[in-house]
Amino acid sequence: MSELRVMTWNVENLFEPEDADGPGARAEFEAKIESLAAVIDQAKPHVVALQEIGSESALTRLRTRSEIT
């Protein structure tokens, strides 16, 4: 039997620092990206559903850091 791993996660306001609702510093944003990517990579899901992605650029940054395709 095949296995399908699905992950859903509310990442809570993933905005770039330049966005009005973003964090105050680039380092804070990068630390959040690293933390999110580490958890996703460890879970190794086949499908990921993320909520509260603030911008396309924030999602792109997360995708390039993690194994999300």
C-alpha positions in Angstrom: 0.0 0.0 0.0 1.3 3.5 -0.9 1.6 6.3 1.7 0.5 9.9 1.1 1.7 12.5 3.6 -0.3 15.7 3.7 0.7 18.7 5.8 -1.4 21.8 6.5 0.0 24.7 8.5 -1.0 28.3 9.3 2.4 30.0 9.2 1.0 33.2 10.7 1.6 36.3 8.6 4.5 35.3 6.4 5.3 38.7 5.0 8.5 40.2 3.7 10.0 42.9 5.9 9.2 45.5 3.2 5.4 44.7 3.4 3.3 46.8 5.7 2.4 43.8 7.9 5.9 42.3 7.7 8.5 41.9 10.5 10.7 44.8 11.4 14.0 43.2 10.3 15.2 41.0 7.5 17.0 38.8 10.0 13.7 38.0 11.7 12.1 37.1 8.4 15.0 34.9 7.4 14.9 33.1 10.8 11.2 32.4 10.4 11.8 31.0 6.8 14.6 28.8 8.1 12.4 27.5 11.0 9.4 26.8 8.7 11.6 25.1 6.1 13.3 22.9 8.7 9.9 21.6 10.0 8.5 21.0 6.5 11.7 19.3 5.3 11.7 17.0 8.4 8.0 16.0 7.8 8.7 15.3 4.2 5.1 15.8 3.1 4.0 15.0 -0.5 1.4 17.8 -0.3 1.7 21.0 1.7 -1.2 23.5 2.3 0.0 26.7 3.8 -2.3 29.5 5.2 -1.4 33.1 5.8 1.2 33.5 3.2 1.4 37.3 2.9 3.0 37.6 -0.5 4.2 35.6 -3.5 7.8 36.6 -2.8 7.5 35.2 0.8 6.2 31.9 -0.6 9.0 31.9 -3.2 11.6 32.4 -0.5 10.2 29.5 1.5 10.1 27.3 -1.5 13.7 28.0 -2.4 14.9 27.3 1.1 12.9 24.1 1.6 12.3 20.9 -0.4 8.9 22.1 -1.5 8.4 21.8 -5.2 
